[in-house]
C-alpha cells in the first residue's frame, strides 16, 4: 500500500490504514480495512480507481454502514467512503435538488422540508446515504427511486456518465446498479407543498417508526426482506417462531421488532451471522419459507 500512501500525500484525500470499520457501521461491528480512502472529489476518486485497477486491488464502497455486516477480521481491500463538501452537497434549483452520494438521507429530508419540497419525507428514519439508498432502492412510505430523475456514476475505467431513471431497473430493495459502478450524485424532482403538511406526514411516519422499531439501538436495519409468497411480513414469521429476544453472544433479536438484530454490547460479526442463520432455519422449518437477507454480508 506504499503507492497508495504516496497518492494520498499528493491530494487532499484522507486515507486511514488498518482503520476499524466498527467505527463506520451503525451496528458498531467490523474489523479493520486494509485502507479506508475518502476522496475529496471525483478527480481524486478517478485517480484512485486507476491505481487500484493498475495494481489489481479490490475495493468496496461504504455508505453510512447501515446495511453491511463486516467480518471480524476485517477486509483485505480498499474501502472507499464518499464524504466531504462535494459528496455531501445539496444544490436546489426550483423543484430540483442535486444531492451527493455521501449526503445522509436525514440531512436531505430536513433541507427539503425547510424549502417546502415533498417527495423524500417517506424515507424518514432510514440511517443511510443517498448513494446507498439508491443502490438498495430504500423505501418506507415511498421509495427513493420515485422522485429520481438521473444519477451520475463513475465506473472501474474512471468514466463518468449520467444515467436516466428510465435506464435503471428498480425493484423491491434492489436496483440494477453494479458493483463496478460508484454513484456520485443524483438529481430528484420534488413537489412544492405547504410545509405544515410535510411536517405532519414526517411526524406521523417517524412516530410509527419510533413505536415499532429500535431506532436508538445499534442495528443494521431490517435483517430480512419480506417474502413474496404471501402477505406475511418477515417479522411476523420470526415472531411466530418464538425468536423475539433470542440472544447469541452480544447479538439479540430485538424485543421491539423481530426483524432487527441489535448489538447489545460487544457483539461480533460471528454472533450476528449465527443468530441470522438460526432465525432463517427456524422460519424455513416452521413455514417452509426461505428468508432472504436484506443485510449485505461481506
C-alpha positions in Angstrom: 0.0 0.0 0.0 3.0 2.3 -0.2 1.9 3.6 -3.6 -1.5 4.4 -2.1 0.2 6.4 0.7 2.1 8.4 -1.9 -1.1 9.1 -3.8 -2.8 10.4 -0.7 0.1 12.7 0.1 -0.3 14.4 -3.2 -4.0 15.1 -2.7 -6.4 16.4 -0.2 -8.0 12.9 0.3 -7.9 11.3 3.7 -6.5 7.7 3.9 -6.6 5.7 7.1 -4.7 2.4 7.2 -5.9 -0.5 9.4 -9.0 1.5 10.3 -11.6 -0.4 12.4 -14.8 -0.5 10.3 -16.8 -0.9 13.5 -16.4 2.9 13.7 -18.1 3.3 10.4 -21.1 0.9 10.7 -24.4 1.6 12.5 -24.2 -1.7 14.4 -20.6 -1.0 15.6 -19.3 -4.3 14.2 -16.4 -4.9 11.9 -12.6 -5.5 11.8 -10.1 -3.2 10.1 -9.9 -2.3 6.4 -6.5 -2.5 4.8 -7.1 1.1 3.8 -10.1 3.4 4.2 -9.9 6.0 1.4 -12.0 9.2 1.5 -11.5 11.1 -1.8 -12.4 14.8 -1.8 -13.9 14.9 -5.3 -14.4 12.8 -8.5 -11.0 13.6 -9.8 -9.2 12.1 -6.8 -11.6 9.2 -6.9 -10.8 8.7 -10.6 -7.1 8.6 -9.8 -7.6 6.1 -7.0 -9.7 3.8 -9.3 -7.0 3.9 -12.0 -4.4 3.0 -9.3 -6.5 0.1 -8.0 -7.1 -1.2 -11.5 -3.4 -1.0 -12.3 -2.4 -2.8 -9.1 -5.3 -5.3 -9.3 -6.5 -4.3 -5.8 -10.2 -4.9 -5.0 -12.3 -2.2 -3.4 -15.7 -1.8 -1.6 -17.8 1.3 -1.4 -19.2 2.0 2.0 -22.0 4.4 2.6 -23.2 5.0 6.2 -22.6 1.4 7.1 -26.3 0.9 7.9 -26.9 -2.3 5.8 -23.5 -4.0 5.8 -22.0 -6.7 8.0 -18.2 -6.5 8.1 -16.2 -9.6 9.1 -14.5 -9.6 12.5 -11.1 -10.0 10.8 -11.8 -7.0 8.5 -11.4 -6.6 4.8 -8.3 -7.2 2.7 -9.2 -4.5 0.3 -9.5 -0.7 -0.1 -12.8 0.7 1.3 -14.0 3.8 -0.3 -16.1 6.2 1.6 -17.6 9.3 0.0 -17.9 12.2 2.3 -16.9 15.9 2.4 -18.0 19.0 0.6 -18.5 17.6 -2.9 -20.0 14.2 -2.0 -22.4 15.7 0.7 -23.6 18.6 -1.4 -27.3 19.6 -1.7 -28.0 22.0 -4.5 -31.5 23.3 -5.0 -32.9 24.7 -8.3 -36.6 25.4 -8.2 -38.2 21.9 -7.6 -35.0 20.0 -8.3 -32.3 19.0 -5.9 -28.9 17.6 -6.7 -27.5 15.6 -3.8 -24.1 14.0 -3.4 -23.9 10.3 -2.8 -22.5 10.8 0.6 -25.3 13.0 1.8 -27.2 11.5 4.7 -30.9 11.0 4.0 -31.8 12.7 7.3 -30.0 15.8 6.2 -31.5 15.9 2.8 -35.0 15.3 4.1 -34.6 18.1 6.6 -33.4 20.6 4.0 -36.3 19.6 1.6 -38.8 20.1 4.4 -37.4 23.7 5.1 -38.0 24.5 1.4 -41.5 23.1 1.2 -40.4 20.3 -1.1 -42.1 16.9 -0.9 -41.2 13.5 -2.2 -38.5 12.2 0.1 -40.1 12.5 3.6 -41.4 9.0 3.3 -37.8 7.8 3.9 -37.5 9.5 7.3 -35.8 7.3 9.9 -33.6 5.5 7.4 -30.0 6.0 8.5 -28.4 5.7 5.1 -26.8 7.9 2.5 -28.2 8.9 -0.9 -25.8 6.6 -2.7 -26.5 3.6 -0.5 -30.3 4.2 -0.6 -30.3 4.3 -4.4 -28.2 1.2 -4.7 -30.7 -0.7 -2.4 -33.8 1.3 -3.5 -34.5 2.1 0.1 -38.2 2.6 0.9 -40.6 3.1 3.8 -43.7 5.1 2.9 -42.2 5.7 -0.5 -39.1 4.6 -2.5 -36.1 6.9 -3.1 -36.4 6.0 -6.8 -39.9 7.6 -7.0 -38.8 11.2 -7.5 -35.4 10.3 -9.1 -34.5 12.0 -12.4 -31.0 10.8 -13.1 -27.8 9.6 -11.5 -24.1 10.4 -12.1 -21.8 7.3 -11.8 -18.2 6.5 -12.3 -17.1 3.1 -13.5 -14.0 1.0 -12.9 -12.5 2.6 -16.1 -12.9 6.0 -14.4 -15.5 7.0 -16.9 -18.2 9.4 -15.7 -21.7 9.2 -17.1 -25.2 10.3 -16.3 -27.9 7.6 -16.3 -31.6 8.5 -16.7 -34.1 6.9 -14.3 -35.6 5.0 -17.3 -32.3 3.2 -17.8 -32.2 1.9 -14.3 -34.2 -1.1 -13.0 -35.6 -0.6 -9.5 -37.2 -3.5 -7.7 -38.0 -4.3 -4.0 -34.9 -3.4 -2.0 -32.7 -3.6 -5.2 -31.5 -1.8 -8.3 -29.6 -2.6 -11.4 -26.5 -0.7 -10.3 -23.5 -3.0 -10.5 -20.6 -3.2 -8.0 -18.4 -1.8 -10.7 -20.3 1.5 -10.7 -20.0 4.1 -8.0 -22.8 6.5 -7.5 -21.5 10.1 -7.2 -24.7 12.2 -7.1 -28.3 12.2 -8.1 -31.0 14.6 -9.2 -34.5 14.5 -7.8 -37.7 16.3 -8.9 -39.9 17.2 -5.9 -43.3 18.7 -5.4 -43.9 22.1 -3.8 -46.3 21.7 -0.9 -47.2 23.6 2.3 -44.5 23.0 4.9 -47.2 22.2 7.5 -48.5 19.2 5.5 -44.9 17.9 5.0 -44.3 18.4 8.8 -47.5 16.5 9.6 -46.5 13.5 7.5 -43.0 13.4 8.8 -44.2 13.4 12.4 -46.7 10.6 11.6 -44.1 8.5 9.8 -41.4 9.0 12.5 -43.9 8.2 15.3 -44.8 4.9 13.6 -41.1 4.0 13.3 -40.3 5.1 16.9 -43.1 2.9 18.2 -42.3 -0.2 16.2 -38.6 -0.1 15.6 -35.5 0.0 17.8 -34.3 3.3 16.4 -32.0 4.2 19.2 -30.2 0.8 19.2 -27.1 -0.3 17.2 -28.6 -2.3 14.3 -28.3 -2.8 10.6 -32.0 -2.1 10.0 -34.3 -4.8 8.7 -32.3 -8.1 8.6 -34.5 -10.0 6.0 -36.6 -8.9 3.0 -40.3 -9.6 3.2 -41.1 -12.9 1.4 -43.0 -12.8 -1.8 -45.0 -16.0 -1.2 -47.8 -14.3 0.7 -48.7 -11.1 2.6 -47.0 -12.1 5.8 -44.0 -10.0 6.9 -40.7 -11.4 7.9 -41.0 -10.1 11.4 -44.4 -11.9 11.8 -42.8 -15.2 10.8 -39.8 -14.7 13.1 -42.1 -13.8 15.9 -44.3 -16.8 15.5 -41.2 -18.9 15.8 -40.8 -17.5 19.3 -37.5 -15.9 18.5 -38.1 -12.4 19.8 -35.3 -11.7 22.3 -33.1 -14.6 21.2 -29.5 -13.9 22.2 -26.3 -15.1 20.8 -23.2 -13.5 22.3 -23.8 -9.8 22.1 -26.3 -10.1 19.3 -30.0 -10.2 20.1 -33.3 -10.4 18.1 -35.0 -7.1 19.0 -37.8 -7.2 21.5 -39.4 -4.3 19.8 -39.2 -5.6 16.2 -38.3 -9.2 15.4 -36.7 -8.4 12.1 -34.0 -6.4 13.7 -30.8 -7.7 15.3 -29.3 -5.5 18.0 -25.8 -5.2 19.2 -26.3 -5.2 23.0 -22.6 -4.6 23.6 -19.5 -6.3 22.2 -21.4 -8.3 19.5 -19.2 -9.8 16.8 -19.9 -10.4 13.2 -20.0 -14.1 14.0 -22.6 -13.5 16.7 -24.8 -11.7 14.1 -24.3 -14.5 11.5 -25.0 -17.3 14.0 -28.3 -15.6 15.1 -29.3 -14.8 11.5 -28.8 -18.4 10.5 -30.8 -19.7 13.5 -33.7 -17.3 12.6 -33.6 -18.3 8.9 -33.5 -22.0 9.7 -36.4 -21.7 12.2 -38.6 -19.9 9.7 -37.8 -22.4 7.0 -38.6 -25.4 9.3 -41.9 -24.0 10.5 -43.2 -22.3 7.4 -41.2 -23.7 4.5 -40.2 -20.2 3.6 -36.7 -19.2 2.7 -36.0 -15.7 4.0 -33.6 -13.6 2.0 -31.1 -11.4 4.0 -31.5 -7.7 3.3 -28.2 -7.1 5.0 -25.1 -7.4 2.8 -22.7 -9.9 4.5 -19.2 -9.3 3.3 
